[in-house]
Amino acid sequence: MRFFVYIAAVCTAALVSSCSQTYSGYLSSKNYRTQRTYVPAIHTQTPLPTSATKVYGDRRGALVPSRPLATPSTPAPTPNCAAVCVIDPRTGHVLYGHNEHERRQVASTQKIITALCACDAGELDRRMTITQQDKTSVTPIRSRLRVGESYTRGAIMHAMLTASCNDLAQALARDSAGSVDKFVQQMNARARRMRMYNSHFVNPSGLPGPQYSTAYDMSLAACYAYTNPIIRDFINDQQVVLTRPNGQQVNFNNTNKLLSKYHWVQGMKTGYTNAAKRCLISCGSLNGRAVIVVVLGCEKRRIWAESEKYLRWALGV
C-alpha cells in the first residue's frame, strides 16, 4: 500500500509538471462551464455564450480529495453485474470488489489508458489532421469531424473522452506515436507500469479484439487518470464544442448520464460492446473524500443505477 501511494505521488508530480508545460495555454483559460468551445484557427477558446451556466459552480477543489475514504459501516450493495471494484483514488484502498480480478472486455473504458498515453506524449497544443484511415478503420461510433480538418491534440482527446468517438481515439493514437501499433505498445507498457498485470490491449478504442482487463486493473488506471489534472478536468465537462475552419460548430455531448444528475459526480468513462456489455467507470467526491467505481458487464437498463448505488454507499450520500 505504501508503495502504491509513493508511486501515485511521484506520477502525480510528473504528470502535473508535464501537462502544465504542454498545455499551459488551456489550463490558464479554464472556465469550468458546461460547454467548452475550441476554435482551431486561432488556438484559443472563444468566449462562452451568456446562456452557458456553471455546473454547480467551480468544482475543481472538490475533485482533489483531502482525506482518505473510510470503509462504510454498512455492507456493500448486492451486485447486479459481472464485476465491480470500488477504490479510494487517494490511497488505492479497495473498499469492495466482486469478480474484480476476472478478465473481461472493457469496451471504451480503456480510452482512459489512451488519454494517459496521449498525455505522456505531450504537446497537447500541437495540431493534428484527421485522415481517411482514421474514419474507415473503426466502427460504429464515429465523430462528425471531416477528413483533412485540423485540431489540437488536446481538443481531440477532450472530445474522445466526452463522446467516446472511436475515430478520435484512432487519430490520437496515430498522431501521438506515429502509428496505432506503436501506440498500442505504449498502452501495454503503461499498463504494466500501473501494475495492471491482468490487462492486454490491442487497440486504443476498446472495440472488440483479443484484449482484456479487469475491474481492479481498470480502477488502477482510473486512479492515475484522476491524478492527471487535464484528464480529471476533461471528464467533468458535459459538452465540448469544436469549431471547424469554416466556422461551423460540432457538439460532443458527454455519454455519462450521472454527470448531469448529481453535483458530487465528476464523470469518468462509459463503454459498450456486445462482448463487454455495459461498462462504466465513475468518480465522485464529497466532503473532501473521493471514490472511483468500476462496473463491468452490466445490462443496459441497470448500468446507471448500478454505479450510483456504489458511489452513494462509498460516499455516504
C-alpha positions in Angstrom: 0.0 0.0 0.0 2.8 2.4 0.9 4.4 1.5 -2.4 1.3 2.4 -4.3 0.8 5.7 -2.6 4.5 6.6 -3.2 4.3 5.7 -6.9 1.0 7.6 -7.3 2.6 10.7 -5.7 5.6 10.6 -8.0 3.4 10.1 -11.0 1.1 12.9 -10.0 4.0 15.3 -9.7 5.4 14.3 -13.0 2.0 14.5 -14.8 1.2 17.9 -13.3 4.6 19.2 -14.4 4.4 17.7 -17.9 0.8 18.6 -18.6 1.1 22.1 -17.3 4.0 22.7 -19.6 2.5 21.1 -22.7 -1.0 22.6 -22.3 -0.4 25.7 -20.3 -2.5 27.8 -22.6 -5.5 25.7 -22.0 -5.1 25.5 -18.2 -4.7 29.2 -17.9 -8.0 29.8 -19.7 -10.1 27.2 -17.8 -13.6 28.4 -17.1 -15.4 25.4 -15.6 -18.5 25.6 -17.7 -21.0 23.1 -19.0 -19.8 23.8 -22.5 -16.2 24.1 -23.8 -15.6 25.7 -27.3 -12.4 25.1 -29.3 -11.6 27.4 -32.3 -8.8 25.6 -34.2 -8.0 28.6 -36.4 -6.7 30.8 -33.6 -5.5 28.3 -31.0 -7.6 29.9 -28.3 -11.1 29.5 -26.8 -13.9 31.8 -27.8 -16.0 33.3 -25.1 -18.9 31.1 -24.0 -22.4 32.2 -24.8 -24.1 34.1 -21.9 -26.6 31.3 -21.7 -24.0 28.8 -20.7 -24.3 28.0 -17.0 -21.8 26.6 -14.5 -22.1 23.1 -13.4 -22.8 23.5 -9.7 -20.1 26.2 -9.6 -16.3 25.7 -9.6 -15.8 22.1 -8.7 -12.0 22.0 -9.1 -11.3 21.9 -5.4 -13.9 19.2 -4.8 -12.2 16.9 -7.3 -9.0 16.6 -5.2 -9.6 14.5 -2.1 -8.1 15.9 1.1 -8.6 12.9 3.3 -8.9 9.1 2.9 -12.3 7.4 2.3 -13.3 5.2 5.3 -14.8 1.8 4.6 -18.6 2.2 5.2 -20.1 0.5 8.2 -23.0 -0.8 6.2 -22.5 -3.9 3.9 -21.8 -3.2 0.2 -24.9 -3.4 -2.1 -25.5 -6.7 -3.9 -24.0 -6.5 -7.4 -26.2 -6.9 -10.5 -23.3 -7.0 -13.0 -20.4 -9.2 -13.9 -17.7 -7.3 -11.9 -17.3 -4.4 -9.6 -14.4 -2.6 -8.0 -14.8 0.4 -5.6 -11.5 2.2 -4.8 -10.2 5.3 -3.0 -8.1 7.2 -5.5 -6.2 9.0 -2.7 -4.8 5.8 -1.1 -5.5 3.0 -3.6 -7.5 1.1 -0.9 -10.2 -1.2 -2.4 -13.4 -0.8 -0.4 -15.3 -3.5 -2.3 -14.7 -6.0 -5.1 -16.9 -8.5 -6.9 -15.1 -10.6 -9.5 -12.6 -7.7 -9.7 -9.8 -9.9 -11.0 -11.8 -11.6 -13.7 -10.5 -10.9 -17.2 -13.1 -9.3 -19.4 -13.5 -7.0 -22.4 -13.9 -3.4 -21.0 -15.0 -1.6 -24.2 -14.4 2.1 -24.4 -13.5 2.5 -20.7 -9.9 1.7 -21.9 -9.9 5.1 -23.6 -8.7 6.2 -20.2 -5.4 4.5 -21.0 -5.4 6.1 -24.4 -5.8 9.5 -22.8 -3.0 8.8 -20.3 -0.6 7.8 -23.1 -1.6 10.9 -25.1 -0.6 13.0 -22.1 2.7 11.1 -21.9 3.4 12.1 -25.5 2.7 15.7 -24.5 2.4 18.6 -26.9 -1.4 18.8 -26.4 -1.4 22.2 -28.2 0.1 20.6 -31.3 -2.2 20.5 -34.3 -3.2 17.2 -35.9 -5.2 16.3 -39.0 -8.0 13.8 -39.4 -7.2 11.2 -42.1 -9.3 8.9 -44.2 -7.7 5.9 -42.4 -8.9 7.3 -39.0 -12.5 7.3 -40.3 -12.6 3.9 -42.1 -10.7 1.7 -39.7 -13.2 1.9 -36.9 -17.0 1.4 -36.5 -19.6 2.1 -35.4 -19.2 5.2 -33.2 -17.5 7.9 -35.2 -17.4 11.7 -34.9 -18.7 14.2 -37.4 -15.2 15.6 -37.9 -14.1 15.5 -41.5 -11.0 14.2 -43.2 -8.5 17.0 -43.7 -9.7 19.0 -40.7 -7.1 20.1 -38.2 -7.5 20.4 -34.4 -5.2 20.3 -31.4 -4.4 17.0 -29.7 -5.9 18.3 -26.5 -9.2 19.1 -28.3 -9.3 15.7 -29.9 -8.6 14.0 -26.6 -11.3 16.1 -24.9 -13.9 15.1 -27.5 -12.8 11.5 -27.3 -13.3 11.3 -23.5 -16.6 13.2 -23.7 -18.4 11.5 -26.6 -16.3 8.2 -26.9 -15.8 8.5 -30.6 -13.6 5.6 -31.9 -12.2 7.5 -34.9 -10.8 10.2 -32.5 -9.1 7.5 -30.4 -7.6 6.1 -33.6 -6.4 9.6 -34.7 -5.0 10.5 -31.4 -3.1 7.2 -31.2 -1.7 7.6 -34.7 -0.6 11.2 -34.2 0.9 10.6 -30.7 3.0 7.6 -31.5 3.5 7.7 -35.3 1.3 4.6 -35.8 -1.5 2.9 -34.0 0.6 -0.2 -33.5 3.3 1.7 -31.7 0.7 3.5 -29.6 -0.8 0.1 -28.5 2.7 -1.0 -27.4 2.8 2.2 -25.3 -0.6 1.4 -23.8 0.5 -2.0 -22.7 3.8 -0.7 -21.4 2.0 1.9 -19.4 -0.5 -0.7 -18.1 2.5 -2.7 -16.7 3.9 0.5 -15.0 0.5 1.0 -13.4 0.6 -2.6 -12.1 -2.3 -3.7 -14.4 -0.9 -7.2 -14.6 -4.2 -8.8 -15.9 -4.6 -6.5 -18.9 -3.7 -6.6 -22.5 -4.8 -4.1 -25.2 -4.8 -4.3 -29.0 -6.4 -1.0 -30.0 -6.9 2.5 -28.5 -10.7 2.5 -28.8 -11.9 -0.6 -26.9 -13.6 -2.2 -29.9 -13.8 -6.0 -29.7 -10.5 -7.9 -30.2 -8.1 -10.3 -28.4 -7.8 -7.9 -25.4 -8.9 -7.9 -21.9 -8.7 -6.2 -18.5 -10.3 -6.5 -15.1 -12.4 -4.3 -12.8 -9.4 -4.0 -10.5 -6.9 -3.1 -13.2 -9.2 -0.5 -14.7 -9.6 1.0 -11.2 -5.9 1.4 -11.1 -5.9 3.2 -14.4 -8.8 5.4 -13.2 -6.7 6.4 -10.2 -3.9 7.5 -12.4 -6.3 9.4 -14.6 -7.8 11.0 -11.6 -4.4 12.4 -10.6 -3.9 13.9 -14.0 -5.2 17.5 -13.9 -6.1 17.6 -17.6 -8.0 14.3 -17.8 -9.7 15.0 -14.4 -10.8 18.3 -15.9 -12.0 16.9 -19.2 -14.2 14.2 -17.8 -16.0 16.8 -15.8 -17.5 18.6 -18.8 -21.0 17.9 -20.1 -20.3 19.2 -23.6 -17.4 20.1 -25.8 -17.8 22.2 -29.0 -15.2 22.1 -31.7 -15.3 24.8 -34.4 -14.5 23.8 -38.0 -12.2 26.0 -40.1 -15.4 27.2 -41.9 -16.9 28.4 -38.7 -19.4 25.6 -38.2 -19.6 24.0 -34.8 -19.6 20.3 -33.9 -21.1 19.4 -30.5 -19.9 16.5 -28.4 -22.2 15.6 -25.5 -21.0 13.6 -22.6 -22.2 10.0 -22.6 -22.2 9.7 -18.8 -25.7 10.4 -17.6 -24.7 10.6 -13.9 -22.6 13.6 -14.6 -25.5 16.0 -15.1 -27.7 14.3 -12.5 -25.6 14.8 -9.3 -23.3 17.6 -8.2 -21.0 15.1 -6.4 -20.4 13.0 -9.6 -17.4 14.1 -11.8 -17.8 11.6 -14.6 -15.0 9.3 -16.0 -15.8 6.9 -18.9 -18.6 4.9 -20.4 -18.2 1.8 -22.6 -20.3 -0.7 -24.5 -19.8 -3.6 -27.0 -21.8 -6.8 -27.3 -18.9 -8.7 -25.8 -18.3 -6.3 -22.9 -21.9 -5.3 -22.3 -22.4 -2.0 -20.5 -19.4 -0.7 -18.7 -19.0 2.4 -16.6 -16.1 4.0 -14.6 -17.5 6.7 -12.4 -15.8 9.0 -9.9 -17.4 11.2 -7.2 -16.3 13.4 -4.3 -17.9 14.8 -1.3 -16.7 16.5 1.9 -13.0 16.1 1.0 -13.3 12.4 0.1 -13.3 10.8 -3.3 -14.2 7.4 -4.8 -13.9 5.6 -8.1 -16.4 2.9 -9.1 -15.8 0.4 -11.9 -18.8 -1.6 -13.1 -18.3 -4.1 -15.9 -20.6 -6.4 -17.8 -23.9 -4.8 -16.9 -27.3 -4.8 -18.6 -28.3 -1.6 -20.3 -31.2 -0.7 -18.0 -29.1 -1.2 -14.9 -25.8 0.4 -15.6 -26.6 3.9 -14.2 -28.3 2.7 -11.0 -25.6 0.1 -10.5 -22.8 2.7 -10.5 -24.8 5.2 -8.5 -25.6 2.8 -5.7 -21.9 2.1 -5.1 -21.0 5.8 -5.3 -23.6 6.5 -2.7 -22.5 3.6 -0.5 -18.9 4.7 -0.5 -19.6 8.4 0.0 -22.4 8.0 2.4 -24.8 10.1 0.3 
